[in-house]
Amino acid sequence: MVRPDRSTPSPRWMAPLLLVVLVLAGALLAGQLRLLPELGNPFATETEDRTGPAVLKSLRDMSRYEGASGTFQVVVDLDKDAKFLPDAVRGSRTLFVGTGSVGAYVDLGGLGEEAVTVTDDRRGATVRLPHARLEKPALDAERSYAVTKERGLLDRLGDVFSDNPGDEREVHRLAVEHIGEAAKESGLVKRAEANTRDMLENLLRSLGFEQVSVTFGEEGGGRG
C-alpha cells in the first residue's frame, strides 16, 4: 500500500521573510564587528537618566558626621585653705592629671529640602550645612589620675565619716571644664568642617556630580 505524501509546499512568503531576517542579522553582526563603521546598530537603544536626586535623604540618614576629634590633657591644681587655720589642721591640695577626648561633628539630621540644590542636568550640587559643633568632653578614667593629695587633720577625720572619702568629683569637673575650653581654642571645629566638606565632595562626585559646593551656615559652633 502506498502512503500518501503529507508534506505540504512552503508558502511563497517564507523565502522573502527569511531573506529579510538574514539581511538584518548580517547588518547587526557587521556593526558589532565594526566591519561597517558608519552603519549604526539598528537595534540600539538610547539611554536617558531621569532619576531624581536622592542626596538629601542620604545625608539625613547619616544624622551626624564626626569630622574630627582631639585628645587633651590638663593638670588640675586644686588648693583649699582655711582662712584662720594652718594647712596641717584644715585644708587640702590635690594635683590631678586629667586626660579626655572631644569630638567635633556636623549635624545632618535636621536638614530641610532647601539644604541641597541640584542643577537641571544633575552635574552640579550645592549643599548648605550648619557649622560644626563640639561634643561634651569625655574624661578617660584609665588615663586620668591623682598625682598628690594633701589633707589637713580635720579633713582626714572627715573622710572617716564620709560615704565617699577622697571624693575627686570636683577635680574631675574642673578637668572636663578646662578640656572643653582647650577644645574651643584648638581649631577642632574648623578641621571638622574641612573634613566634612572633603567627605561630601567625594561622595557626590562618586554619584556622578561634577561640580560640588559645600558651605556652612551662620549657626554657632558651641557644644552639642
C-alpha positions, 0 to 999 in steps of 0.5 A: 500500500502506498502512503500518501505524501503529507508534506505540504509546499512552503508558502511563497512568503517564507523565502522573502521573510527569511531573506529579510531576517538574514539581511538584518542579522548580517547588518547587526553582526557587521556593526558589532564587528565594526566591519561597517563603521558608519552603519549604526546598530539598528537595534540600539537603544538610547539611554536617558537618566531621569532619576531624581536626586536622592542626596538629601535623604542620604545625608539625613540618614547619616544624622551626624558626621564626626569630622574630627576629634582631639585628645587633651590633657590638663593638670588640675591644681586644686588648693583649699585653705582655711582662712584662720587655720594652718594647712596641717589642721584644715585644708587640702591640695590635690594635683590631678592629671586629667586626660579626655577626648572631644569630638567635633561633628556636623549635624545632618539630621535636621536638614530641610529640602532647601539644604541641597540644590541640584542643577537641571542636568544633575552635574552640579550640587550645592549643599548648605550645612550648619557649622560644626559643633563640639561634643561634651568632653569625655574624661578617660578614667584609665588615663586620668589620675591623682598625682598628690593629695594633701589633707589637713587633720580635720579633713582626714577625720572627715573622710572617716565619716564620709560615704565617699572619702577622697571624693575627686568629683570636683577635680574631675569637673574642673578637668572636663571644664578646662578640656572643653575650653582647650577644645574651643581654642584648638581649631577642632571645629574648623578641621571638622568642617574641612573634613566634612566638606572633603567627605561630601565632595567625594561622595557626590562626585562618586554619584556622578556630580561634577561640580560640588559646593559645600558651605556652612551656615551662620549657626554657632559652633558651641557644644552639642 
